[in-house]
Amino acid sequence: MRIPRLALMAGALASVLFAGTAHAATLSAPAYKPALAKSPIYKTGKLGFDTCEEPKVQGGSLDEVKIYLDVVLDCLNAAWEPRVKQAGFTFKKPSMQVVTKLGGKTGCGPYPAGAQALYCSLNNKITYLASSNLVAEPNDIMLMAVLAHEYGHHIQSLTGMFKARTPYNGKNEARFLDESRRLELQAECLSGVFLGSVWHSLDRQETEFTYLVKNGGTGLDLSAIGVKLESWGDKTHGNAKNVGHWLKRGYDTESAGSCNTWNTAKSKVS
């Protein structure tokens, strides 16, 4: 594997921190709004998409990586569109750009250092950094898993979860961190749902997925979010054990119904 814990930009936090505080929760609100804890997406059953013809990336060129990501994105769109519509939401494909350097426009500010990929809900765009380590090991399953995680944030955006969460206002740190972890762990679970659904078609060894689970899934780090979150560390995403737990949970069930992180014990989202 390339590195055990890839740095990711949290799309959930990107959208919150750059979108303002128009959706702040009130003190009288329930613990988690229905859009989060009772989303219709949880009742849509198995993903039901079982084949993704994963391209081989032989030489590790940038063009090959782009083709690979485009094909996987097509698979993700085809897999999730029926479930989003079944849940009663309007489906919209995310756009995607592949960049080779930091600082480019993303819709949620310039692309930051330390992030392998990010999702911005303000423009429904996934930005993926084709870093040298990524191109050096192009057949790493992480290439797909990271994109599937960011797509999990897109599902959250389409189903109104981003708008339902509590923005950070400088005083509600505990609440903000709790919801951040639940959003991120849910995206990891949704990534697992897709991986589990198509795994048999990928011509890969089970040990590759086991490695992800044992090493904290796609790896999560907000060191480059654009605001000072250094003291929070993994508190925004959950510890490696829980990240692996939710990734495997989605993989085993192949259903978004298993990804309701809003209705689970705190120990599973710590």
C-alpha positions as CSV (number, residue, x, y, z in Angstrom):
1,M,0.0,0.0,0.0
2,R,1.1,3.5,-0.7
3,I,0.6,4.9,2.8
4,P,-1.6,3.6,5.6
5,R,-3.5,6.9,6.2
6,L,-4.0,9.0,3.2
7,A,-4.9,12.7,3.8
8,L,-8.4,13.6,2.8
9,M,-10.2,16.9,2.7
10,A,-13.5,16.5,4.5
11,G,-16.2,17.6,2.1
12,A,-18.6,17.9,4.9
13,L,-16.4,20.4,6.8
14,A,-15.4,22.2,3.6
15,S,-19.0,22.9,2.8
16,V,-19.8,24.0,6.4
17,L,-16.8,26.2,7.0
18,F,-17.1,28.0,3.7
19,A,-20.9,28.2,3.5
20,G,-21.7,30.2,6.5
21,T,-24.0,29.6,9.4
22,A,-27.5,29.9,8.0
23,H,-28.5,26.4,9.1
24,A,-27.4,26.6,12.8
25,A,-29.4,24.3,15.1
26,T,-31.4,25.8,18.0
27,L,-31.3,24.6,21.6
28,S,-34.8,23.2,21.2
29,A,-33.9,21.0,18.2
30,P,-33.7,17.3,18.6
31,A,-30.3,15.6,19.0
32,Y,-30.1,15.1,15.3
33,K,-32.5,16.4,12.7
34,P,-34.6,13.9,10.7
35,A,-32.6,14.6,7.6
36,L,-29.6,13.1,9.4
37,A,-31.1,10.4,11.6
38,K,-34.1,9.3,9.6
39,S,-33.1,9.8,6.0
40,P,-35.1,7.8,3.5
41,I,-31.8,6.7,1.9
42,Y,-31.6,4.3,4.8
43,K,-34.6,2.4,3.6
44,T,-33.5,1.8,0.0
45,G,-32.0,-1.7,0.5
46,K,-28.9,-3.1,-1.1
47,L,-27.1,-1.0,-3.6
48,G,-27.7,-3.6,-6.3
49,F,-24.9,-2.6,-8.6
50,D,-22.6,-5.5,-9.0
51,T,-20.1,-4.8,-11.8
52,C,-17.6,-2.1,-12.3
53,E,-15.1,-2.8,-15.1
54,E,-12.1,-1.3,-13.3
55,P,-9.4,-0.1,-15.8
56,K,-5.9,-1.4,-15.4
57,V,-3.4,1.4,-14.7
58,Q,-0.2,-0.2,-16.1
59,G,2.3,2.7,-16.4
60,G,1.0,5.1,-13.8
61,S,0.7,8.0,-16.2
62,L,-1.5,10.9,-15.4
63,D,-3.8,10.1,-18.3
64,E,-4.3,6.6,-17.1
65,V,-5.2,7.8,-13.6
66,K,-7.7,10.3,-15.1
67,I,-9.3,7.5,-17.2
68,Y,-9.4,5.2,-14.2
69,L,-11.2,7.8,-12.0
70,D,-13.6,8.7,-14.8
71,V,-14.6,5.1,-15.2
72,V,-15.1,4.6,-11.4
73,L,-17.1,7.8,-11.2
74,D,-19.4,6.5,-13.9
75,C,-19.8,3.3,-11.8
76,L,-20.6,5.4,-8.7
77,N,-23.2,7.4,-10.6
78,A,-24.9,4.3,-12.1
79,A,-24.9,2.6,-8.7
80,W,-26.3,5.5,-6.6
81,E,-28.7,7.2,-8.9
82,P,-31.5,4.6,-8.5
83,R,-31.2,4.6,-4.7
84,V,-31.2,8.4,-4.5
85,K,-34.3,8.6,-6.6
86,Q,-35.9,5.7,-4.7
87,A,-35.4,7.7,-1.5
88,G,-37.3,10.6,-3.1
89,F,-34.5,13.0,-3.9
90,T,-33.4,14.6,-7.1
91,F,-30.2,13.0,-8.5
92,K,-27.4,15.1,-9.9
93,K,-24.0,13.9,-11.0
94,P,-21.0,15.5,-9.3
95,S,-18.4,17.1,-11.5
96,M,-14.8,16.0,-11.0
97,Q,-11.4,17.6,-11.7
98,V,-8.0,16.0,-11.3
99,V,-5.2,18.4,-10.3
100,T,-1.5,17.9,-10.1
101,K,-0.6,20.8,-7.8
102,L,-1.9,22.7,-4.8
103,G,-3.8,26.0,-4.8
104,G,-6.2,25.5,-7.6
105,K,-9.9,26.6,-7.4
106,T,-12.3,24.0,-5.9
107,G,-15.4,26.0,-5.1
108,C,-14.6,25.8,-1.4
109,G,-11.4,27.8,-1.5
110,P,-8.0,26.9,-3.0
111,Y,-6.9,23.3,-3.0
112,P,-4.9,22.8,0.3
113,A,-1.7,21.0,1.1
114,G,-2.2,17.6,2.8
115,A,-5.4,16.6,1.0
116,Q,-5.6,13.7,-1.5
117,A,-9.2,14.5,-2.5
118,L,-12.0,16.8,-1.5
119,Y,-15.7,17.3,-2.1
120,C,-17.3,20.7,-2.1
121,S,-21.1,20.8,-1.7
122,L,-21.2,24.4,-2.9
123,N,-20.7,23.3,-6.5
124,N,-21.0,19.5,-6.2
125,K,-17.4,19.0,-7.3
126,I,-14.9,16.3,-6.4
127,T,-11.3,17.5,-6.7
128,Y,-8.7,14.7,-6.8
129,L,-5.0,15.3,-6.4
130,A,-2.9,13.1,-8.7
131,S,0.1,13.3,-6.4
132,S,3.4,11.5,-7.2
133,N,2.8,8.8,-4.6
134,L,-0.6,8.1,-6.2
135,V,0.8,7.7,-9.6
136,A,3.7,5.6,-8.3
137,E,1.3,2.9,-7.1
138,P,-1.6,3.2,-9.5
139,N,-3.1,-0.2,-8.8
140,D,-3.7,0.5,-5.1
141,I,-7.3,0.0,-4.2
142,M,-7.1,3.3,-2.3
143,L,-7.5,5.0,-5.6
144,M,-11.1,3.7,-5.8
145,A,-11.8,3.9,-2.1
146,V,-10.9,7.6,-1.8
147,L,-13.2,8.5,-4.7
148,A,-16.0,6.4,-3.2
149,H,-15.6,8.2,0.1
150,E,-15.9,11.6,-1.5
151,Y,-18.9,10.3,-3.4
152,G,-20.4,9.4,0.0
153,H,-20.3,13.1,0.7
154,H,-22.1,13.8,-2.5
155,I,-24.9,11.4,-1.4
156,Q,-25.0,13.4,1.9
157,S,-25.3,16.6,-0.1
158,L,-28.1,15.3,-2.4
159,T,-30.1,14.0,0.6
160,G,-29.9,17.3,2.5
161,M,-27.6,16.2,5.3
162,F,-25.1,19.0,4.9
163,K,-27.8,21.6,5.3
164,A,-29.2,19.8,8.4
165,R,-26.0,19.7,10.4
166,T,-24.8,22.3,12.9
167,P,-22.1,24.8,11.6
168,Y,-19.2,25.7,13.8
169,N,-19.7,29.1,15.5
170,G,-16.7,29.2,17.8
171,K,-18.7,28.1,20.8
172,N,-20.2,24.7,20.0
173,E,-17.0,22.7,19.5
174,A,-18.3,19.5,21.1
175,R,-21.4,19.4,19.0
176,F,-19.5,20.3,15.8
177,L,-16.9,17.6,16.4
178,D,-19.5,15.0,17.1
179,E,-21.4,15.7,13.9
180,S,-18.2,15.9,11.9
181,R,-17.2,12.5,13.0
182,R,-20.7,11.1,12.2
183,L,-20.6,12.6,8.7
184,E,-17.1,11.4,8.0
185,L,-17.7,7.9,9.3
186,Q,-20.9,7.7,7.3
187,A,-19.1,8.7,4.1
188,E,-16.6,5.9,4.9
189,C,-19.4,3.4,5.3
190,L,-21.0,4.5,2.0
191,S,-17.6,4.0,0.4
192,G,-17.7,0.4,1.8
193,V,-21.2,-0.1,0.4
194,F,-20.0,0.6,-3.1
195,L,-16.8,-1.5,-2.7
196,G,-18.7,-4.4,-1.3
197,S,-21.3,-4.3,-4.1
198,V,-18.7,-4.4,-6.9
199,W,-15.8,-6.2,-5.3
200,H,-16.3,-9.6,-7.0
201,S,-16.0,-7.8,-10.4
202,L,-12.6,-6.1,-9.6
203,D,-10.3,-9.1,-9.8
204,R,-8.7,-8.2,-6.5
205,Q,-7.6,-10.1,-3.5
206,E,-9.6,-9.9,-0.3
207,T,-6.4,-9.0,1.6
208,E,-6.4,-5.6,-0.1
209,F,-9.7,-4.7,1.5
210,T,-8.6,-6.2,4.8
211,Y,-5.6,-4.0,4.7
212,L,-7.8,-0.9,4.4
213,V,-9.9,-2.0,7.3
214,K,-7.0,-2.7,9.6
215,N,-5.3,0.5,8.7
216,G,-8.1,3.0,9.3
217,G,-9.9,2.9,5.9
218,T,-9.1,5.6,3.5
219,G,-7.4,7.6,6.2
220,L,-8.7,11.0,7.3
221,D,-6.8,14.1,8.2
222,L,-8.0,17.7,8.4
223,S,-4.6,19.3,8.8
224,A,-5.2,21.3,5.7
225,I,-8.8,22.4,6.0
226,G,-7.9,26.1,5.9
227,V,-8.7,26.9,9.5
228,K,-6.9,26.1,12.7
229,L,-8.1,22.6,13.6
230,E,-4.7,21.2,14.6
231,S,-5.7,20.6,18.3
232,W,-8.8,18.6,17.2
233,G,-6.8,16.0,15.3
234,D,-8.8,12.8,14.7
235,K,-11.7,14.1,16.8
236,T,-13.2,15.4,13.5
237,H,-13.2,12.0,11.8
238,G,-13.0,9.2,14.4
239,N,-10.2,6.9,15.4
240,A,-8.7,4.4,13.0
241,K,-10.5,1.5,14.6
242,N,-13.9,3.1,14.0
243,V,-13.1,4.2,10.5
244,G,-12.3,0.6,9.7
245,H,-15.4,-0.6,11.4
246,W,-17.7,1.6,9.4
247,L,-15.9,0.8,6.1
248,K,-16.3,-2.9,6.8
249,R,-19.9,-2.5,7.9
250,G,-20.9,-0.9,4.6
251,Y,-18.9,-3.5,2.7
252,D,-20.5,-6.4,4.4
253,T,-24.1,-5.1,4.1
254,E,-23.9,-3.3,0.7
255,S,-26.7,-1.1,2.0
256,A,-26.9,2.6,3.0
257,G,-29.2,1.4,5.8
258,S,-26.2,0.1,7.7
259,C,-24.6,3.6,7.6
260,N,-26.8,5.5,10.0
261,T,-24.1,6.9,12.2
262,W,-26.6,9.2,13.8
263,N,-28.3,6.4,15.6
264,T,-25.4,4.6,17.2
265,A,-23.4,4.6,20.4
266,K,-20.8,7.4,20.9
267,S,-18.1,4.7,21.3
268,K,-18.6,3.8,17.6
269,V,-18.1,7.4,16.5
270,S,-15.2,8.4,18.8
